[in-house]
Amino acid sequence: MKIEMSDKVFQWYKEELALNRGDCIRFYIRYGGFNSFVKGFSLGMNKDLPEQSHTKIEKDGITFYIEDCDTWYFDNKDLVVKFNEKLGEPEFLQAV
């Protein structure tokens, strides 16, 4: 399992969240929402420090990660974060 993120998405997060070198963004599972890989749940994100990160990607000193406890949601598939031009925001996809 890995995280793939386009440079455009990274720049969007960096600007929208005012991220700086050393910041960490956790992708976590939440109840409800849209863009779900598992019915009834969706992917959220927040600034947090890793405790038991399973998967991570780092760009310009900023870390995006998924904790061990949230890996079930991805069913051993990769998380792909692309920029949706029509909506003007990131979109989450799964890749085998």
Buried (B, 14 or more C-beta within 10 A) or exposed (E): EEBEBEEEBBEBBBEEBEBEEEBBBBBBBBEEEEEBBEEEBBBEBEEEEBEEBBBBBEBEEBBBBBBEEBBEBBEEBBBBBBBEEEEEEBBBEEEE
